Structures are given as C-alpha cells and as structure tokens.
Amino acid sequence: MRCAIGLLAAIGAFFLILTDAVDPSNFKTCEQSSFCRRSRKVQSSASKYALIPGTLNTYADSLTADLVNKENHHQFAFKLEALVGSSFRLQIDEKQPLRPRYRVEHALKGQPQTGRIRVQRETDGEIVITSEGNKAVIHGDPFRIDFYENEVLVVSVNAKNWLYFEHLRQKANEPSPDPNEGEQNQQEQDAAVETPRAADAIDDPGAWEENFKSHHDAKPNGPEAVALDFSFPAAEILFGIPEHADNFVLKSTSGTDPYRLYNLDVFEYVVDSKMALYGSVPVIYGHGTQRTAGVYWQNAAETWVDIQTAETNVVSSLVNFVSGSRKTPPPAAHFISESGIVDAFIMLGPKPMDVFKQYAALTGTHELPQLFALGYHQSRWNYNDERDVTTVSAKFDEFNIPMDTMWLDIEYTDGKRYFTWDKFKFPQPLTMIKNLTELGRHLVIIIDPHIKRDNGYFFHNDCTEKGYYVKTRDGNDYEGWCWPGSASYPDFFNPAVRDYYASQYGLDKFQTVTADVMLWNDMNEPSVFNGPEVTAPKDLVHYGNWEHRDVHNLYGHMHLMGTFAGLQQRDPNQRPFILTRAHFAGSQRYAAIWTGDNMADWPHLQHSIKMCLTEAVAGFSFCGADVGGFFGNPDAELLERWYQTGIFLPFFRAHAHIDTKRREPWLYPEHTRQVIQNAVLKRYSYLPLWYTAFYELEQTGEPVIRPLLAHYPLDKEAFGIDNQLLVQDRLLVRPVMQQGVSKVDVYFPYIDEKKTGDWWYDTDTYERQERSGYVSVPVDENKVRQGVTFLPVSSSLNCNSLQIPVYQRGGSIVPRKERQRRASTLMIHDPYTLIVCVDRQGKAAGSLYLDDEKSYAYRQGQLVYVNYEFADGQLTNRFLAKPHYKSAAWIERIVIAGLDRVPSGATITVNGVSQPLEVLSQDRFVVVRKPAVKMDVDFAIKLNF
C-alpha cells in the first residue's frame, strides 16, 4: 500500500528516504542468499540420487520407495500419488529426519481426491504406471519421472539431474541435543544423519548463520534447502509464478538472477524485473501448440525459480526425450526453496483451460463476490474525515459517475490502533456508514496485522497476556516497527489467535461498524520497517515451533483466514469482501488482490495487464491495479487511459498516496472527466457479464480474464501477447497504454492451421473484423453508434470521448444493463440487454447468472442460470439449473449483429402464446425491442424475414 516515507517523521529514521524507485540493494540476490547459491551450483554437477532397489511398494492410488543420495548415502522417502483429474502428486522427504520438516498446510482447498493406478510394467531400472489414460515412467538410476498425457511426454521431473535435498544435521563440534539417548535411538539417528564427510560437508559460509546488511540470521537448524527441476518437452513457453512486474511469458534467467518468490513490501517497485513482490504463487505452466501442462510447487519458504528456455543456449547434455527430433532443449524450471520438503503437483492438461481448472481443483477459487465488489471503488490514503467522505460521495452523484465503495486507509484509526476510530476526524462513524448505505454504497476500512505496542490498547494487552504474538528465538514477543511505531505481530498460525482475531469483527465488540463494512488487509507480508528486507526475521518462531523461514509466504494467507472467518461469523449469510496484498496459493478462496505500490507512469499501466493475467492463470482472477498509479501525479492523458484500462480488470479501484495531489475525476478538465465517466458507465453496463463470469469461475475454475493462448493455443503469435486480454471467451480488449498514440495494433488470433480467425465485432459500432492477424485501429477519433439511443452515454460523451478497442467474439451472447444508477446495488431490478454477435454459421450462445447479489442463498439453489442460444434466426433460452430466484428484472431489448439479411419483424412465444415484436434496423445490427420476458421464463424469439 504505502512506502515508509509518510511515517519517518513519526517513528524515526529507520529508512533512507528513497525518491525515485526501489533500491534493489535493500533486497537479496541469489548470490546473497546462501541456499540459492548452493542449490544453483548443482546445475553444473551430475546426478546424485537413485531409487533403492527392493524398496518399492504399490497401493491402489500410489507407490512409494526409498531414494538415496549416492554421495552421502542419506535416504529419503519418495511417494507418487495419482489424483482424479489428470494430475499426480510427488513428495520427497527425509526418511528419518533429525526433526520434522515443515509441510504446507491450508493452501489446498481440501484433501485432493486420489485416483487409481495400475502398474503397466516393472523392470530393474524402471516402473511404468497408468492412471486415467495418463502414464508416469519412473526411472531408478539416475532418478527421473516422465509424465505422459495420451502418450505425449509433457513433464519430466529431474531430467536435468538438479534434485538437491539438504538433510538436517547437527552442527560440527556441537553435542547431541539429547546425550542420554539409548543406544538404539542413537543407531537410528546415525542411520538417518551420516557423520559429515567430504562428500557431505557444506562449507558455504551461510550454511549455519547468515548476515545481510545489519541483520543476522541465526539459522539454528543449519542448511535445509530443497530443489528440483521440471522440464516441459511439449512446450515452447513457460508462464506463471506470480507475483512479478514482468512479462506474461517467463524469460530465461541464464546469466541473471532467478525469479524470486518471497512476500515483501517493495517500495515503488520497478517493472521488467524478476524481484520478489507482495505475493508468491509457485505454479508454473508450459505451453505448446499441442499440449499445456503445469507444476504446483507447494512450499511456503523463500523460493527462487530458474527458467531455462530455447534461448538459454546452455549445456545440452539433456536426457533424450523420446519422440525426439527437438533441436533445442525443452523449456525447464528449477525450483529452489530454503526449507520444507518436495511437494509437487503435476497437472497434465492437455489444453490451457484444462490445466487452469486442474490447479483450481487443488487450491480452490474465489467465491462469488457480492455485486458491489465488481463495481467502482474510490480510495485514497487518506480521506481526511467524515465530511470528506460524504463530500466525495456526493460529488460522484453530482457528476453522474457511478461509484459503489468508499475506502478508508490507516488514518481513520485512533493512532494506528485497529478496531478503533479517530474520535476527532470520525466522531460518528455509524452515521457516516448509514449515509453511504442509504445511497446503496459500501465502506471498506483497512486493518493490518501489525499491532501497536501500547499498554492502553486492548488488542495489544490481550495478545501479550495470552501469548498470541510471534516469538523470538528466546521466547519473547517479537517487536518490530511499522505504521504505529513499535509493533508486534499476531501468530495467525495458532488457531486460538485466529479465533481471537476473528471475534474482534463481531458487532458486539467492533460496535462502530455495521455488517456491510468490508475489509482491506494490507502490509501482511508481513511488512516490518526495520526488519531484514523490510520483513520479519527468518529465525522467529511460530505456533508448532516452526521457524518463520518455513512459513513466511503463508503469513498473509493465515491473516486472511482469520479475517474471512470474522466476517462470516459477523454475518453468516453475507459474502465477505476482503482485499489483500500478500498472498499465496489458495488465498484466492478468501480475498481479492491488487498489484501494490505502482507508479503513475505508462510502464506501470502496461504491467497492470501483464501482472493480472499472470495472477488470473494462477488462481487470482479477482485482480486489479491502483488506477492512476499509487505514487506520483498522473497527467490527464494517463489518467484517462488508466480508467479505460482499469474497467476491464476484475477489481476496479482508484487509489493514491497521501503525498499526491487529489485526483477525483471532477478535479480534472471537462474532457478528462467525461472520458472517465464514459469508462465507468461502460464498466457498469458489463456488470452482468462480470458477475456471470465469477459465478462460472466458482463452479468450474475457469479464469475470468484470460491470455489469448487460453482459447487460441495453436497461434504462436498469440503466446506472448500480454497487452491484450480476454474476458472469458466473449470480449477481446486491447487497452491503449502508450502516450500520445493515434492508433494501436490489435491482434486477432487464429483458430486453426489455416489461420482462420473468429469474427470480432467492435462493441461500439459493431463493425466486424473477419481475418486473423494484426489490424491497426484508430484510438483518437470518435466512434458514434449511429441511431443507437439506448446507451447510458450522452451525445456529448459520444462526441468527446477517446476509445479503446474492445471486441465481442462472433458466436457469443453478452448480457448487459444499460440504465444508469449511482451504485450497482440499485441495478438489481433493472432490465437486461442481450448482445448477440453471430459467427460464420450465423450462430451464437452465451450464459447469464443472477441471484440476490449479496447472500449465500444461491448455494441453496436461489438463482437463475440460463444459456441463450441463437441459430436459424431464432433465440431460445435453456436453464442450466432450475430457476428458484424470483427477479423483477426482464429482457428489455436484444441487439443482433452479423445477420446476412434484415428481418421485417419478430415473434416471441411464451407458454405457447405468440406475440409480434418490433425490430429496428441499424447499419450493422438490428434491435428487437421490448420482449418484456422475465428472467426465469422459457421463451423463443423468431426473426421474420
């Protein structure tokens, strides 16, 4: 959210003031991170690991064996498990560890459902198993696993022989932790931990303790890194592993640092960078024209990922991948984690959408949000007081700009004490909240995990008395610095702490809010201003005696679990809305995310699309970026283009730093205000599509926004395009993200080897693009919908507004609402418009979902979920679930584009009764007026020619 600049005067000089951007020297490189340095050296060595003959055991759903490091003879337990849905799970742990190693909890949505395996062939050096038509070939020495989807090799594990597993050991010249152990126990330990020898010794100076700048890491458990490589023989590109401000397609890391996954509070982050940011989602995909596969590396410790691509041009002594005429090594990823075990999920696709759904089946999806959460959010650090909030809300009405939610940053609190209010700035918070909700609006407030160390603060006193804070190695409450000054951090890994924290959201305790006030969890990496790399020391101790190094990337996730539980307990029938900055695999089940402390410049605007596309395929569809940039002051053109871009990301919020100029839309020139108004109105008109997309995400795991390759896997040119996005498979959006341009190139992908493209219709004019490839599209001239009078846009806006290219796919039907309201909550009974754009066969289809937009009643069937189909000149509906929700909404009009002839009229039939309908003919489309049919009623509309 915010950098340390705004706090320096209050809490003392813990940082050097940075004026331009992040100083990379404040964050580690791989060479400065000893486990990364050691693990990376394996890339130049030969295989060390082999299965031990005679240790193999097979079960109905899995097989196990012992694995040995042939240099130091340390043994490991290996397990390969088949999962339902064309996936496998691979686990490697020490057979007899000196102490337990951390296994990630709470990331998966539940225990994965196992499949059945069949041993197809077993020889001395190889075993072949099958499951659901897929195949895994386990090679014993050197250890390797090849995974096949329909006889095509898609993932190979340890093909490069980069498996590296540092077993736990005692520090040389230190006594045994328990010198009174019996002889038998000592023999068991000796079997598990070999006496250090030349082949076993680690002479890296960072193995047992490590310093970075002024910070010391004690490393009481010594070296414990794990690393493994995954090759993708059927792929041409790799993508995934957010969060990084970089391209969608991952770049080779040869000669550079690997991509880093380590949740950090990064001040004014730079773009085109592999640096760690606020979230860590260790899932990667390999994509080629025929196959897509993925790997989820379940490890919550600091992780680095080396990427090898065809451009790497490194040593090609790679295993010969059967079907073999490949001239370059396949792309590969080398995961390197500081601690934990090897716990990897192999997802075999075969298509992009298949593998995205396989990952969602493991870690879950966003649940359907309340509709207001998909509207426009207005935020700033900080709105000054109650009057400021009320005035800003009223100004949106004055200028006819829809807005759903006002946000309050940390200054609303009493001295940065969460669950309190500043009694001078916000003396009547309930009245302020009531004034917003009466207008159909919501309030979101921030609650961060750092707790002010103040003996007059109830939350701090409770945590101190109950032992709820994260501890130092010596057992004391850890004390760091953040916005409140001296602060401690609740140990959310402790269920009792989460329960206590959740209880604070109850209206019996937090009496100055209502059940409609929602939450923003920020700074939860955790951010510690005086900590190493602006976060918590790794040798802190959590519940269960786990070091912070083991669980660091999960801390924000556990914070979210507490918040989500608190909001559900506060009102069990209202869907919570939470925004988080820190996130890990599975956090999408609890919260939306945004891209953090971006800057008001064109490169950060461009990366908002790249970053959110990468997050979407990694489970986080509910993603957005601070419109206008958090730091700096955007000029009019940048702000206009950012709003036009932001309306096509799922989370749509304007936010700004406390030191920036105010930038509410009416503070800019009239032209800019009108562009913003037009953009926001367009967002609201598409809310039925966004809401339907999120329902279908929860049901299927299909991302809401998607890269082009998701639906055009054959088109190599589309692989790397990350300045465009798809909303489901219905809209193609190409934002304008360059300064001063009059045209942009829009790429229309092809669907087959003949390079046939879909038809695409301009959503403003219904002009049709029929060919694939790049098309130069004007973006500085006005596109007036001639003869269309029903849009919620005034004629003056049509005359003065810049546009961005947005196209609806031929063959799709998109639901819209065209009546202007101040907030989405007031649109619930408004009528729908169906936009039908036909394909080459004259057909189209598309779904619509509706419910009460707030509660969980939809999970008991209180919903309408319908598919509309247009063929042979007739539009029909088909309910995908029995409609049990009674809506006052109705279909007001149907727009049909792409017909090869103009109908003279139309006839609607409902319950066997037919009536004529008026049809208006326009240049490129026709409008069927006022079918007036309710949303839960079967009907058929026939065009008359």
Secondary structure, DSSP 8 states (H G I E B T S, - for coil): ---GGGGHHHH---S---SSS--GGGS--TTTSHHHHHHHHGGGS---EEE-TT--EE-SSEEEEEEEETTT--EEEEEEEEETTTEEEEEEEESS-SS------SSSSS---B---EEEEE-SSEEEEEETTEEEEEETTTTEEEEEETTEEEEEESTT---EE------TT---S-TT--HHHHHHHHHHS----TTT----TTSS-EEETTEEE--TT----EEEEEE-TT-SEEEE----SS-SB----TTS--EEE-----TT--SS-----SEE--EEEEE-SS-EEEEEE---S-EEEEEE-TTT---------TT---SS---EEEEEESSS-EEEEEE--SSHHHHHHHHHHHH-------GGGGSEEE--TT--SHHHHHHHHHHHHHTT----EEEE-GGGSBTTBTT---TTT-S-HHHHHHHHHHTT-EEEEE--S-EE--TT-HHHHHHHHHT-B-B-TTSSB--EEETTEEEE-B-TTSHHHHHHHHHTTSTTTSTTS-TT-EEEE-STTT--TTSGGGS--TT-EEGGGEEHHHHGGGHHHHHHHHHHHHHHHH-TTB---EEESSEETTGGGT-EEE--S-BSSHHHHHHHHHHHHHHHHTT--SEE-EET-SBS---HHHHHHHHHHHTTSSSEEE---TTS----GGGS-HHHHHHHHHHHHHHHHTHHHHHHHHHHHHHH---SEE-GGGT-TT-HHHHT--S-EEETTTEEE----STT-SEEEEEE-BSSTT--B--EEETTT--EE-S-EEEEEE-SS----TT---SSS-HHHHHH-----EEEETTEEEEE--S--SSGGG-TT--EEEEEE--TTS-EEEEEEES-SSBSGGGGT--EEEEEEEETTEEEEEEEE------S-BEEEEEEE--SS--SEEEEEETTEEEEE-EEE-SSEEEEE----BTTS--EEEEE-
